[in-house]
Amino acid sequence: MKNTTLCYIENDNNDYLMLYRNKKKNDANAGKWIGIGGKFCENESPDECLLREVYEETGLTLLSWKLRGIVTFVSDCYETEYMFLYTASDWVGELTACDEGDLSWKKKCEIENLPIWEGDKIFLKLLREQNDFFSLKLSYENEKLVLVLLNGKRIISEDLQ
């Protein structure tokens, strides 16, 4: 099982900073747009991982952030993952190139039209529409979303889209 962080950095234009994964070999996210984040290093807390990953991938130093939820990914193709999901809107620094893909500011309302994971549409909607902390479980078979549990209750993903 692996632990990761993912952050959606917001700007004043109602955009999220997104990463198009197109540079890393054997990348489970190849060809998809995702937020900023990555795997924990030994002895890191979620916040420490978040700050390190954001800086490494973007050159930005977060000044404030909010843990919004925990997402559990279960898959028949990949290792089970616990992802700590954040948003942030205050940072310093200049955006730098990322060695994992191309960074770009994207309008929040247009992101679900990009190539993203089906489950990402669900947690992006939750980030937009609720302020409460949530626990989300997304189960995939052959990269197809087959089960969604929100705060322990089964939901149909179409209800959230």
C-alpha positions in Angstrom: 0.0 0.0 0.0 1.3 3.5 -0.8 0.5 6.9 0.6 0.4 10.0 -1.6 -0.7 13.6 -1.6 -2.5 15.5 -4.3 -3.1 19.2 -4.3 -5.2 21.5 -6.5 -3.6 24.9 -6.4 -6.1 27.7 -7.2 -5.4 31.1 -8.6 -7.5 34.3 -8.6 -8.9 33.5 -12.0 -10.8 30.4 -10.8 -8.2 28.1 -12.3 -6.4 25.0 -10.9 -2.8 24.3 -11.7 -2.8 21.0 -13.5 -0.1 18.6 -14.6 -0.3 16.8 -18.0 1.6 13.5 -17.4 3.6 12.9 -20.5 7.3 12.7 -19.6 7.7 9.8 -17.1 8.3 6.2 -18.2 5.9 3.5 -16.9 3.5 6.2 -15.5 0.1 5.0 -14.4 -1.2 8.6 -15.1 0.4 8.8 -18.6 -1.8 10.9 -20.9 -4.0 12.3 -18.1 -4.3 15.6 -16.4 -3.9 15.5 -12.6 -3.2 17.8 -9.7 0.2 18.3 -8.1 1.6 15.7 -5.7 3.3 12.3 -5.2 4.5 9.6 -2.9 5.5 10.0 0.7 9.2 9.7 1.6 10.3 7.8 4.7 9.0 9.4 7.9 7.1 12.2 6.1 3.8 13.5 7.3 1.1 14.3 4.7 1.8 18.0 5.0 5.6 17.5 4.6 5.0 15.4 1.5 2.6 18.0 0.1 5.0 20.8 0.5 8.0 18.9 -0.9 6.1 17.5 -3.9 4.6 20.9 -4.8 8.0 22.6 -4.6 9.7 19.8 -6.6 7.0 19.7 -9.3 6.2 23.5 -9.6 8.9 25.6 -7.9 6.1 27.1 -5.7 6.2 27.2 -1.9 2.8 26.9 -0.4 1.9 29.4 2.4 -1.4 28.0 3.3 -3.3 24.8 2.4 -6.3 22.7 3.5 -6.6 19.0 3.8 -10.0 18.3 2.2 -10.3 14.6 2.1 -8.8 11.1 1.9 -9.2 9.1 -1.2 -8.7 5.3 -1.2 -7.9 3.8 -4.6 -8.4 0.1 -5.1 -7.5 -1.5 -8.4 -6.8 -4.8 -10.0 -4.0 -3.2 -12.0 -2.2 -1.0 -9.4 -1.2 -1.1 -5.7 -3.8 0.2 -3.2 -3.3 3.9 -2.5 -4.3 6.3 0.3 -4.3 9.8 -1.2 -4.4 12.9 1.0 -6.3 15.5 -1.0 -5.6 19.2 -0.6 -6.4 22.6 -2.0 -4.2 25.7 -1.7 -4.6 29.3 -2.8 -1.6 31.1 -1.3 2.0 30.6 -2.4 5.2 32.3 -3.3 7.7 31.6 -6.1 7.8 31.3 -9.8 6.4 28.4 -11.8 9.2 26.1 -13.1 9.2 23.3 -15.6 8.3 19.8 -14.3 10.2 16.7 -15.2 7.0 14.6 -15.0 4.9 16.5 -17.5 3.6 19.9 -18.6 2.1 22.4 -16.1 -0.9 24.6 -17.1 -3.6 26.7 -15.4 -7.0 25.3 -16.4 -10.4 26.7 -15.7 -12.1 24.6 -13.0 -15.3 24.3 -15.1 -13.3 22.9 -18.0 -11.2 20.2 -16.3 -13.7 17.4 -16.5 -13.5 17.8 -20.3 -9.8 17.0 -20.2 -8.5 13.4 -20.2 -8.7 12.6 -16.4 -9.6 9.6 -14.3 -13.3 9.0 -13.9 -12.9 9.1 -10.1 -11.2 12.4 -10.3 -14.4 14.0 -11.6 -16.1 12.9 -8.4 -13.6 14.3 -6.0 -13.2 17.5 -8.1 -17.0 18.0 -7.8 -16.8 17.4 -4.0 -14.0 20.0 -3.8 -16.2 22.5 -5.7 -19.5 21.9 -3.8 -18.7 21.1 -0.2 -16.4 22.3 2.5 -16.7 19.3 4.8 -13.9 16.8 5.0 -14.7 13.6 3.2 -13.5 10.0 2.8 -13.9 8.6 -0.7 -13.2 5.1 -1.9 -12.8 4.5 -5.6 -12.5 0.9 -6.9 -11.3 0.2 -10.5 -11.3 -2.9 -12.6 -9.2 -2.6 -15.8 -9.1 1.2 -15.2 -12.9 1.3 -15.2 -14.5 2.8 -12.1 -16.8 0.1 -10.6 -17.4 1.2 -7.0 -17.7 4.6 -5.3 -18.1 4.9 -1.5 -18.5 8.4 0.0 -18.1 8.5 3.7 -18.8 4.8 3.8 -22.0 4.9 1.7 -22.2 3.4 -1.7 -23.1 6.0 -4.4 -23.6 5.8 -8.1 -20.9 8.0 -9.8 -23.4 9.4 -12.3 -25.2 11.0 -9.4 -22.2 13.2 -8.7 -21.4 14.2 -12.3 
